[in-house]
């Protein structure tokens, strides 16, 4: 209830992929894979967020 996910997504260049209101889960999507660790870290430190994690990784992307 303390987390404005719409404002957060706009401010942090994230896209809202899906919202599960009854579970209080929001799935964000980003086009910048290199920023995922900092996105997760920032989400975890945001008031109103209980946890944040990577939901999936595209298997076609190979790290350099």
PyMOL Python script that loads the backbone (N, CA, C, O; Angstrom):
from pymol import cmd

cmd.read_pdbstr("""\
ATOM      1  N   UNK A   1       0.809  -1.202   0.000  1.00  0.00           N
ATOM      2  CA  UNK A   1       0.000   0.000   0.000  1.00  0.00           C
ATOM      3  C   UNK A   1       0.854   1.268   0.000  1.00  0.00           C
ATOM      4  O   UNK A   1       0.370   2.338  -0.368  1.00  0.00           O
ATOM      5  N   UNK A   2       2.111   1.159   0.406  1.00  0.00           N
ATOM      6  CA  UNK A   2       2.994   2.330   0.440  1.00  0.00           C
ATOM      7  C   UNK A   2       3.843   2.467  -0.815  1.00  0.00           C
ATOM      8  O   UNK A   2       4.706   3.343  -0.875  1.00  0.00           O
ATOM      9  N   UNK A   3       3.624   1.635  -1.807  1.00  0.00           N
ATOM     10  CA  UNK A   3       4.481   1.610  -2.989  1.00  0.00           C
ATOM     11  C   UNK A   3       3.672   2.011  -4.217  1.00  0.00           C
ATOM     12  O   UNK A   3       2.735   1.314  -4.603  1.00  0.00           O
ATOM     13  N   UNK A   4       4.030   3.120  -4.820  1.00  0.00           N
ATOM     14  CA  UNK A   4       3.382   3.585  -6.044  1.00  0.00           C
ATOM     15  C   UNK A   4       4.133   2.990  -7.233  1.00  0.00           C
ATOM     16  O   UNK A   4       5.076   3.594  -7.744  1.00  0.00           O
ATOM     17  N   UNK A   5       3.716   1.820  -7.664  1.00  0.00           N
ATOM     18  CA  UNK A   5       4.435   1.097  -8.711  1.00  0.00           C
ATOM     19  C   UNK A   5       4.372   1.809 -10.061  1.00  0.00           C
ATOM     20  O   UNK A   5       5.311   1.701 -10.849  1.00  0.00           O
ATOM     21  N   UNK A   6       3.306   2.520 -10.341  1.00  0.00           N
ATOM     22  CA  UNK A   6       3.224   3.256 -11.608  1.00  0.00           C
ATOM     23  C   UNK A   6       4.263   4.367 -11.656  1.00  0.00           C
ATOM     24  O   UNK A   6       4.975   4.514 -12.649  1.00  0.00           O
ATOM     25  N   UNK A   7       4.350   5.141 -10.597  1.00  0.00           N
ATOM     26  CA  UNK A   7       5.342   6.207 -10.525  1.00  0.00           C
ATOM     27  C   UNK A   7       6.755   5.627 -10.539  1.00  0.00           C
ATOM     28  O   UNK A   7       7.646   6.165 -11.196  1.00  0.00           O
ATOM     29  N   UNK A   8       6.955   4.528  -9.810  1.00  0.00           N
ATOM     30  CA  UNK A   8       8.273   3.900  -9.767  1.00  0.00           C
ATOM     31  C   UNK A   8       8.698   3.431 -11.165  1.00  0.00           C
ATOM     32  O   UNK A   8       9.849   3.623 -11.559  1.00  0.00           O
ATOM     33  N   UNK A   9       7.791   2.831 -11.899  1.00  0.00           N
ATOM     34  CA  UNK A   9       8.132   2.338 -13.237  1.00  0.00           C
ATOM     35  C   UNK A   9       8.485   3.487 -14.172  1.00  0.00           C
ATOM     36  O   UNK A   9       9.434   3.385 -14.949  1.00  0.00           O
ATOM     37  N   UNK A  10       7.729   4.580 -14.104  1.00  0.00           N
ATOM     38  CA  UNK A  10       8.019   5.741 -14.949  1.00  0.00           C
ATOM     39  C   UNK A  10       9.360   6.374 -14.585  1.00  0.00           C
ATOM     40  O   UNK A  10      10.149   6.719 -15.464  1.00  0.00           O
ATOM     41  N   UNK A  11       9.610   6.521 -13.306  1.00  0.00           N
ATOM     42  CA  UNK A  11      10.832   7.159 -12.818  1.00  0.00           C
ATOM     43  C   UNK A  11      12.073   6.347 -13.152  1.00  0.00           C
ATOM     44  O   UNK A  11      13.137   6.916 -13.396  1.00  0.00           O
ATOM     45  N   UNK A  12      11.949   5.019 -13.167  1.00  0.00           N
ATOM     46  CA  UNK A  12      13.105   4.145 -13.344  1.00  0.00           C
ATOM     47  C   UNK A  12      13.161   3.446 -14.696  1.00  0.00           C
ATOM     48  O   UNK A  12      13.882   2.462 -14.859  1.00  0.00           O
ATOM     49  N   UNK A  13      12.404   3.951 -15.663  1.00  0.00           N
ATOM     50  CA  UNK A  13      12.404   3.397 -17.027  1.00  0.00           C
ATOM     51  C   UNK A  13      12.104   1.906 -17.054  1.00  0.00           C
ATOM     52  O   UNK A  13      12.768   1.138 -17.751  1.00  0.00           O
ATOM     53  N   UNK A  14      11.099   1.509 -16.289  1.00  0.00           N
ATOM     54  CA  UNK A  14      10.653   0.120 -16.264  1.00  0.00           C
ATOM     55  C   UNK A  14       9.259   0.045 -16.873  1.00  0.00           C
ATOM     56  O   UNK A  14       8.524   1.032 -16.899  1.00  0.00           O
ATOM     57  N   UNK A  15       8.910  -1.129 -17.357  1.00  0.00           N
ATOM     58  CA  UNK A  15       7.586  -1.364 -17.895  1.00  0.00           C
ATOM     59  C   UNK A  15       6.862  -2.316 -16.959  1.00  0.00           C
ATOM     60  O   UNK A  15       7.451  -3.281 -16.471  1.00  0.00           O
ATOM     61  N   UNK A  16       5.600  -2.052 -16.710  1.00  0.00           N
ATOM     62  CA  UNK A  16       4.807  -2.966 -15.894  1.00  0.00           C
ATOM     63  C   UNK A  16       4.337  -4.087 -16.803  1.00  0.00           C
ATOM     64  O   UNK A  16       3.534  -3.869 -17.711  1.00  0.00           O
ATOM     65  N   UNK A  17       4.840  -5.282 -16.555  1.00  0.00           N
ATOM     66  CA  UNK A  17       4.496  -6.450 -17.357  1.00  0.00           C
ATOM     67  C   UNK A  17       3.154  -7.039 -16.910  1.00  0.00           C
ATOM     68  O   UNK A  17       2.297  -7.354 -17.735  1.00  0.00           O
ATOM     69  N   UNK A  18       2.986  -7.182 -15.599  1.00  0.00           N
ATOM     70  CA  UNK A  18       1.762  -7.783 -15.075  1.00  0.00           C
ATOM     71  C   UNK A  18       1.585  -7.370 -13.625  1.00  0.00           C
ATOM     72  O   UNK A  18       2.563  -7.177 -12.903  1.00  0.00           O
ATOM     73  N   UNK A  19       0.340  -7.236 -13.203  1.00  0.00           N
ATOM     74  CA  UNK A  19       0.016  -6.891 -11.825  1.00  0.00           C
ATOM     75  C   UNK A  19      -0.899  -7.978 -11.264  1.00  0.00           C
ATOM     76  O   UNK A  19      -1.944  -8.286 -11.838  1.00  0.00           O
ATOM     77  N   UNK A  20      -0.492  -8.545 -10.144  1.00  0.00           N
ATOM     78  CA  UNK A  20      -1.307  -9.516  -9.420  1.00  0.00           C
ATOM     79  C   UNK A  20      -1.780  -8.831  -8.140  1.00  0.00           C
ATOM     80  O   UNK A  20      -1.151  -8.964  -7.090  1.00  0.00           O
ATOM     81  N   UNK A  21      -2.891  -8.096  -8.230  1.00  0.00           N
ATOM     82  CA  UNK A  21      -3.373  -7.320  -7.088  1.00  0.00           C
ATOM     83  C   UNK A  21      -3.648  -8.173  -5.860  1.00  0.00           C
ATOM     84  O   UNK A  21      -3.317  -7.775  -4.743  1.00  0.00           O
ATOM     85  N   UNK A  22      -4.247  -9.334  -6.054  1.00  0.00           N
ATOM     86  CA  UNK A  22      -4.604 -10.173  -4.912  1.00  0.00           C
ATOM     87  C   UNK A  22      -3.377 -10.756  -4.209  1.00  0.00           C
ATOM     88  O   UNK A  22      -3.478 -11.185  -3.060  1.00  0.00           O
ATOM     89  N   UNK A  23      -2.226 -10.779  -4.874  1.00  0.00           N
ATOM     90  CA  UNK A  23      -0.989 -11.294  -4.282  1.00  0.00           C
ATOM     91  C   UNK A  23       0.006 -10.187  -3.930  1.00  0.00           C
ATOM     92  O   UNK A  23       1.062 -10.456  -3.356  1.00  0.00           O
ATOM     93  N   UNK A  24      -0.332  -8.948  -4.275  1.00  0.00           N
ATOM     94  CA  UNK A  24       0.582  -7.810  -4.090  1.00  0.00           C
ATOM     95  C   UNK A  24       1.915  -8.038  -4.800  1.00  0.00           C
ATOM     96  O   UNK A  24       2.984  -7.790  -4.243  1.00  0.00           O
ATOM     97  N   UNK A  25       1.828  -8.513  -6.035  1.00  0.00           N
ATOM     98  CA  UNK A  25       3.018  -8.772  -6.852  1.00  0.00           C
ATOM     99  C   UNK A  25       2.912  -7.966  -8.139  1.00  0.00           C
ATOM    100  O   UNK A  25       1.875  -7.960  -8.803  1.00  0.00           O
ATOM    101  N   UNK A  26       3.993  -7.293  -8.474  1.00  0.00           N
ATOM    102  CA  UNK A  26       4.082  -6.557  -9.721  1.00  0.00           C
ATOM    103  C   UNK A  26       5.305  -7.077 -10.469  1.00  0.00           C
ATOM    104  O   UNK A  26       6.382  -7.204  -9.886  1.00  0.00           O
ATOM    105  N   UNK A  27       5.148  -7.373 -11.735  1.00  0.00           N
ATOM    106  CA  UNK A  27       6.270  -7.802 -12.562  1.00  0.00           C
ATOM    107  C   UNK A  27       6.671  -6.643 -13.457  1.00  0.00           C
ATOM    108  O   UNK A  27       5.890  -6.174 -14.284  1.00  0.00           O
ATOM    109  N   UNK A  28       7.907  -6.192 -13.275  1.00  0.00           N
ATOM    110  CA  UNK A  28       8.460  -5.128 -14.101  1.00  0.00           C
ATOM    111  C   UNK A  28       9.335  -5.732 -15.184  1.00  0.00           C
ATOM    112  O   UNK A  28       9.883  -6.823 -15.023  1.00  0.00           O
ATOM    113  N   UNK A  29       9.457  -5.015 -16.279  1.00  0.00           N
ATOM    114  CA  UNK A  29      10.320  -5.440 -17.382  1.00  0.00           C
ATOM    115  C   UNK A  29      11.233  -4.273 -17.732  1.00  0.00           C
ATOM    116  O   UNK A  29      10.827  -3.112 -17.679  1.00  0.00           O
ATOM    117  N   UNK A  30      12.470  -4.597 -18.091  1.00  0.00           N
ATOM    118  CA  UNK A  30      13.414  -3.580 -18.527  1.00  0.00           C
ATOM    119  C   UNK A  30      14.066  -4.026 -19.823  1.00  0.00           C
ATOM    120  O   UNK A  30      14.207  -5.222 -20.078  1.00  0.00           O
ATOM    121  N   UNK A  31      14.457  -3.074 -20.629  1.00  0.00           N
ATOM    122  CA  UNK A  31      15.159  -3.404 -21.869  1.00  0.00           C
ATOM    123  C   UNK A  31      16.666  -3.326 -21.668  1.00  0.00           C
ATOM    124  O   UNK A  31      17.428  -3.678 -22.569  1.00  0.00           O
ATOM    125  N   UNK A  32      17.102  -2.871 -20.507  1.00  0.00           N
ATOM    126  CA  UNK A  32      18.528  -2.736 -20.231  1.00  0.00           C
ATOM    127  C   UNK A  32      18.980  -3.815 -19.252  1.00  0.00           C
ATOM    128  O   UNK A  32      18.871  -3.653 -18.036  1.00  0.00           O
ATOM    129  N   UNK A  33      19.483  -4.903 -19.793  1.00  0.00           N
ATOM    130  CA  UNK A  33      19.879  -6.054 -18.987  1.00  0.00           C
ATOM    131  C   UNK A  33      21.013  -5.727 -18.026  1.00  0.00           C
ATOM    132  O   UNK A  33      21.071  -6.279 -16.928  1.00  0.00           O
ATOM    133  N   UNK A  34      21.899  -4.849 -18.421  1.00  0.00           N
ATOM    134  CA  UNK A  34      23.041  -4.502 -17.570  1.00  0.00           C
ATOM    135  C   UNK A  34      22.614  -3.810 -16.281  1.00  0.00           C
ATOM    136  O   UNK A  34      23.356  -3.833 -15.299  1.00  0.00           O
ATOM    137  N   UNK A  35      21.432  -3.194 -16.267  1.00  0.00           N
ATOM    138  CA  UNK A  35      20.949  -2.481 -15.085  1.00  0.00           C
ATOM    139  C   UNK A  35      20.168  -3.360 -14.110  1.00  0.00           C
ATOM    140  O   UNK A  35      19.770  -2.885 -13.046  1.00  0.00           O
ATOM    141  N   UNK A  36      19.940  -4.622 -14.446  1.00  0.00           N
ATOM    142  CA  UNK A  36      19.122  -5.485 -13.600  1.00  0.00           C
ATOM    143  C   UNK A  36      19.637  -5.556 -12.156  1.00  0.00           C
ATOM    144  O   UNK A  36      18.829  -5.434 -11.236  1.00  0.00           O
ATOM    145  N   UNK A  37      20.938  -5.748 -11.914  1.00  0.00           N
ATOM    146  CA  UNK A  37      21.385  -5.803 -10.504  1.00  0.00           C
ATOM    147  C   UNK A  37      21.075  -4.526  -9.724  1.00  0.00           C
ATOM    148  O   UNK A  37      20.662  -4.600  -8.567  1.00  0.00           O
ATOM    149  N   UNK A  38      21.267  -3.369 -10.333  1.00  0.00           N
ATOM    150  CA  UNK A  38      20.976  -2.120  -9.624  1.00  0.00           C
ATOM    151  C   UNK A  38      19.469  -1.910  -9.477  1.00  0.00           C
ATOM    152  O   UNK A  38      19.024  -1.337  -8.483  1.00  0.00           O
ATOM    153  N   UNK A  39      18.689  -2.360 -10.441  1.00  0.00           N
ATOM    154  CA  UNK A  39      17.232  -2.264 -10.339  1.00  0.00           C
ATOM    155  C   UNK A  39      16.741  -3.095  -9.155  1.00  0.00           C
ATOM    156  O   UNK A  39      15.928  -2.625  -8.360  1.00  0.00           O
ATOM    157  N   UNK A  40      17.231  -4.318  -9.040  1.00  0.00           N
ATOM    158  CA  UNK A  40      16.845  -5.200  -7.934  1.00  0.00           C
ATOM    159  C   UNK A  40      17.262  -4.585  -6.609  1.00  0.00           C
ATOM    160  O   UNK A  40      16.482  -4.565  -5.656  1.00  0.00           O
ATOM    161  N   UNK A  41      18.481  -4.085  -6.545  1.00  0.00           N
ATOM    162  CA  UNK A  41      18.997  -3.468  -5.312  1.00  0.00           C
ATOM    163  C   UNK A  41      18.137  -2.260  -4.910  1.00  0.00           C
ATOM    164  O   UNK A  41      17.775  -2.109  -3.744  1.00  0.00           O
ATOM    165  N   UNK A  42      17.820  -1.413  -5.881  1.00  0.00           N
ATOM    166  CA  UNK A  42      16.996  -0.238  -5.600  1.00  0.00           C
ATOM    167  C   UNK A  42      15.586  -0.621  -5.149  1.00  0.00           C
ATOM    168  O   UNK A  42      15.038  -0.019  -4.226  1.00  0.00           O
ATOM    169  N   UNK A  43      15.011  -1.617  -5.799  1.00  0.00           N
ATOM    170  CA  UNK A  43      13.682  -2.069  -5.402  1.00  0.00           C
ATOM    171  C   UNK A  43      13.675  -2.588  -3.969  1.00  0.00           C
ATOM    172  O   UNK A  43      12.773  -2.274  -3.192  1.00  0.00           O
ATOM    173  N   UNK A  44      14.681  -3.379  -3.625  1.00  0.00           N
ATOM    174  CA  UNK A  44      14.752  -3.942  -2.271  1.00  0.00           C
ATOM    175  C   UNK A  44      14.863  -2.852  -1.212  1.00  0.00           C
ATOM    176  O   UNK A  44      14.426  -3.046  -0.078  1.00  0.00           O
ATOM    177  N   UNK A  45      15.440  -1.713  -1.569  1.00  0.00           N
ATOM    178  CA  UNK A  45      15.622  -0.619  -0.612  1.00  0.00           C
ATOM    179  C   UNK A  45      14.502   0.415  -0.653  1.00  0.00           C
ATOM    180  O   UNK A  45      14.587   1.448   0.010  1.00  0.00           O
ATOM    181  N   UNK A  46      13.467   0.146  -1.418  1.00  0.00           N
ATOM    182  CA  UNK A  46      12.361   1.076  -1.558  1.00  0.00           C
ATOM    183  C   UNK A  46      11.290   0.785  -0.506  1.00  0.00           C
ATOM    184  O   UNK A  46      10.908  -0.367  -0.300  1.00  0.00           O
ATOM    185  N   UNK A  47      10.814   1.839   0.154  1.00  0.00           N
ATOM    186  CA  UNK A  47       9.773   1.687   1.163  1.00  0.00           C
ATOM    187  C   UNK A  47       8.513   1.099   0.532  1.00  0.00           C
ATOM    188  O   UNK A  47       8.056   1.561  -0.514  1.00  0.00           O
ATOM    189  N   UNK A  48       7.971   0.097   1.166  1.00  0.00           N
ATOM    190  CA  UNK A  48       6.763  -0.555   0.682  1.00  0.00           C
ATOM    191  C   UNK A  48       7.036  -1.806  -0.127  1.00  0.00           C
ATOM    192  O   UNK A  48       6.101  -2.515  -0.501  1.00  0.00           O
ATOM    193  N   UNK A  49       8.313  -2.097  -0.409  1.00  0.00           N
ATOM    194  CA  UNK A  49       8.680  -3.305  -1.159  1.00  0.00           C
ATOM    195  C   UNK A  49       9.240  -4.327  -0.172  1.00  0.00           C
ATOM    196  O   UNK A  49      10.209  -4.052   0.536  1.00  0.00           O
ATOM    197  N   UNK A  50       8.626  -5.500  -0.133  1.00  0.00           N
ATOM    198  CA  UNK A  50       9.079  -6.550   0.777  1.00  0.00           C
ATOM    199  C   UNK A  50      10.197  -7.392   0.186  1.00  0.00           C
ATOM    200  O   UNK A  50      11.089  -7.828   0.913  1.00  0.00           O
ATOM    201  N   UNK A  51      10.166  -7.627  -1.108  1.00  0.00           N
ATOM    202  CA  UNK A  51      11.222  -8.411  -1.749  1.00  0.00           C
ATOM    203  C   UNK A  51      11.247  -8.087  -3.237  1.00  0.00           C
ATOM    204  O   UNK A  51      10.263  -7.620  -3.811  1.00  0.00           O
ATOM    205  N   UNK A  52      12.395  -8.349  -3.839  1.00  0.00           N
ATOM    206  CA  UNK A  52      12.561  -8.154  -5.281  1.00  0.00           C
ATOM    207  C   UNK A  52      13.531  -9.208  -5.778  1.00  0.00           C
ATOM    208  O   UNK A  52      14.537  -9.496  -5.130  1.00  0.00           O
ATOM    209  N   UNK A  53      13.228  -9.775  -6.919  1.00  0.00           N
ATOM    210  CA  UNK A  53      14.111 -10.792  -7.488  1.00  0.00           C
ATOM    211  C   UNK A  53      13.911 -10.859  -8.994  1.00  0.00           C
ATOM    212  O   UNK A  53      12.920 -10.366  -9.532  1.00  0.00           O
ATOM    213  N   UNK A  54      14.859 -11.471  -9.649  1.00  0.00           N
ATOM    214  CA  UNK A  54      14.742 -11.678 -11.090  1.00  0.00           C
ATOM    215  C   UNK A  54      13.787 -12.838 -11.307  1.00  0.00           C
ATOM    216  O   UNK A  54      13.961 -13.914 -10.734  1.00  0.00           O
ATOM    217  N   UNK A  55      12.791 -12.616 -12.125  1.00  0.00           N
ATOM    218  CA  UNK A  55      11.779 -13.636 -12.353  1.00  0.00           C
ATOM    219  C   UNK A  55      12.217 -14.656 -13.403  1.00  0.00           C
ATOM    220  O   UNK A  55      11.881 -15.835 -13.294  1.00  0.00           O
ATOM    221  N   UNK A  56      12.946 -14.226 -14.394  1.00  0.00           N
ATOM    222  CA  UNK A  56      13.435 -15.132 -15.428  1.00  0.00           C
ATOM    223  C   UNK A  56      14.583 -14.483 -16.180  1.00  0.00           C
ATOM    224  O   UNK A  56      14.749 -13.264 -16.155  1.00  0.00           O
ATOM    225  N   UNK A  57      15.356 -15.295 -16.837  1.00  0.00           N
ATOM    226  CA  UNK A  57      16.443 -14.825 -17.682  1.00  0.00           C
ATOM    227  C   UNK A  57      16.237 -15.438 -19.067  1.00  0.00           C
ATOM    228  O   UNK A  57      15.954 -16.629 -19.196  1.00  0.00           O
ATOM    229  N   UNK A  58      16.380 -14.622 -20.078  1.00  0.00           N
ATOM    230  CA  UNK A  58      16.242 -15.092 -21.452  1.00  0.00           C
ATOM    231  C   UNK A  58      17.422 -15.997 -21.785  1.00  0.00           C
ATOM    232  O   UNK A  58      18.556 -15.517 -21.816  1.00  0.00           O
ATOM    233  N   UNK A  59      17.203 -17.277 -22.035  1.00  0.00           N
ATOM    234  CA  UNK A  59      18.300 -18.211 -22.304  1.00  0.00           C
ATOM    235  C   UNK A  59      19.064 -17.923 -23.599  1.00  0.00           C
ATOM    236  O   UNK A  59      20.145 -18.470 -23.811  1.00  0.00           O
ATOM    237  N   UNK A  60      18.512 -17.070 -24.465  1.00  0.00           N
ATOM    238  CA  UNK A  60      19.200 -16.755 -25.710  1.00  0.00           C
ATOM    239  C   UNK A  60      20.290 -15.700 -25.517  1.00  0.00           C
ATOM    240  O   UNK A  60      21.094 -15.460 -26.417  1.00  0.00           O
ATOM    241  N   UNK A  61      20.313 -15.071 -24.339  1.00  0.00           N
ATOM    242  CA  UNK A  61      21.319 -14.050 -24.054  1.00  0.00           C
ATOM    243  C   UNK A  61      22.508 -14.705 -23.371  1.00  0.00           C
ATOM    244  O   UNK A  61      22.368 -15.351 -22.332  1.00  0.00           O
ATOM    245  N   UNK A  62      23.682 -14.529 -23.974  1.00  0.00           N
ATOM    246  CA  UNK A  62      24.908 -15.113 -23.435  1.00  0.00           C
ATOM    247  C   UNK A  62      25.784 -13.992 -22.929  1.00  0.00           C
ATOM    248  O   UNK A  62      26.063 -13.047 -23.667  1.00  0.00           O
ATOM    249  N   UNK A  63      26.239 -14.076 -21.646  1.00  0.00           N
ATOM    250  CA  UNK A  63      27.104 -13.007 -21.121  1.00  0.00           C
ATOM    251  C   UNK A  63      28.434 -12.925 -21.879  1.00  0.00           C
ATOM    252  O   UNK A  63      28.918 -13.924 -22.412  1.00  0.00           O
ATOM    253  N   UNK A  64      29.001 -11.748 -21.919  1.00  0.00           N
ATOM    254  CA  UNK A  64      30.290 -11.560 -22.599  1.00  0.00           C
ATOM    255  C   UNK A  64      31.415 -12.064 -21.735  1.00  0.00           C
ATOM    256  O   UNK A  64      32.578 -11.994 -22.132  1.00  0.00           O
TER     257      UNK A  64
END
""", "prot")
cmd.dss("prot")
cmd.show_as("cartoon", "prot")
cmd.util.cbc("prot")
cmd.orient("prot")
